[in-house]
Amino acid sequence: MARIKRGLRRQVIMAVVAAVKLIIEGAYEAMEALWDTDVQGQGGMLASLNLEAMSIMFEWPALIEATDIIARGPPRWWVMRRAPGLWRDLEIIDNADDDYYSTLLRMRRSTFNRILDTVRPELEKQVTRFRVPLPPAQVLAYAIHRWAHEDSHKHSSSAYGMGKTSALRAVREVVAAIVKCFPNEVNFGNPADRNRTMKAYQARGFPNCVGCIDCTHIYVDKPKNRNGDEFSSGRTKRFSQVAQMVFDSDLRIVDLSFVFLGTVHDSRVLLNSSLYERAMDGGLFNEVPKDPFRHERISVPGVPGQYLLADKGYPNLPWIIRPYGKPEKATPQTIIFDNIHKVVRTDAERGIGLFKQKFQLFYRAHVTNQQTVGSEVHAACIIRNLLRKWGDVEDERHMRLRQDIPSIGNVPVPPQHVPESASSLRAAGKAVRTALCDHVNAWNAQRQREVALRRAAARRQAVH
């Protein structure tokens, strides 16, 4: 657009003011003619309108929109609004606000407001003589939108009315606020939570199980000023960092370790994680003598305490149960154990898949800061646990229908000492797996007998 010369600016301003005045006068005359009570009939009303008043009718929709003199109902859900910006879309309240929030932020509006009410004191800033600070809701929405859609700061920040530097600062502030306001969301929970998890796995053949463990790759772009060999694993051929996650029966993330490069094996991640240290100290998976829910669960001879289910990438430990995985040496009992073990431990794989589906930034390769990516993953895990805790969950078709099956029996287990050496730990882990193999086979046989009895009863009812 050509610039107006300085000498003509006054004339242009006066012309614009005159045009606006003419439009307002025409609108007033049109409104007065339309609402004149002295005019009888539609023909008389239209006759009273002069040409100047009729010319203003072309601008009638714009005037209604600008002055907001007529109350307008919310649009239907199939009507797409004009997009004034992602943040402006989230500010509008109508009967389709949950659809916009689910599309942009992967959560309902009520869930977003609930998180915002908790972290607002950490995100609010004092108004000074400089620029007005961004609203906490806008800062929180931008950080969650970036994690959910894997947009770069350069492209997504403008949609939220902020620059790239402000966007980087917003993500750091949101991460710090979420970790500070929800410090205990990623843990194994209280005795009641553990009891609920162990009873759920007991119904699936693994009593005293508190979760499933697995590792996943968080893909990143090639780090700058490095050759990237330590980030690129031989199996994936991509630059990544490894995150170790533990999921319970409700697919909640109960433990997280994220400080490892893409070339590190799952077993090495476990041995260098805080989970291993806490488990070896004896305060994580040992039975608590004062557990008020201990009598509600069964005990398996040879299984001294609680444990996790894992794949063949993990070592044999008293609290890590892995499959046998040797077809040449398999027996009917080990085959049944491995098949049921494979079905149950998919909780970890399904939980990782749902986590990356919810926050796609950690599914695709992206430019990241090595110093803050671990905190971002931690904050995203906290948000995911909050969504499941508050009922804002994924598609329920992903959830497995579970049916409670009667227990086999309750046999007291004497206290057992867990050795500390590596060889004795492997031997103890194999002994626990053997004991669980016997229990799973007995559980499977009882389940088949109950299914046969139900089918026979159904046939008898059909005959009669």
Order of alpha helices (4+ residues) and beta strands (2+ residues): alpha-alpha-alpha-alpha-alpha-alpha-alpha-alpha-alpha-alpha-alpha-beta-beta-beta-alpha-alpha-beta-beta-alpha-alpha-alpha-alpha
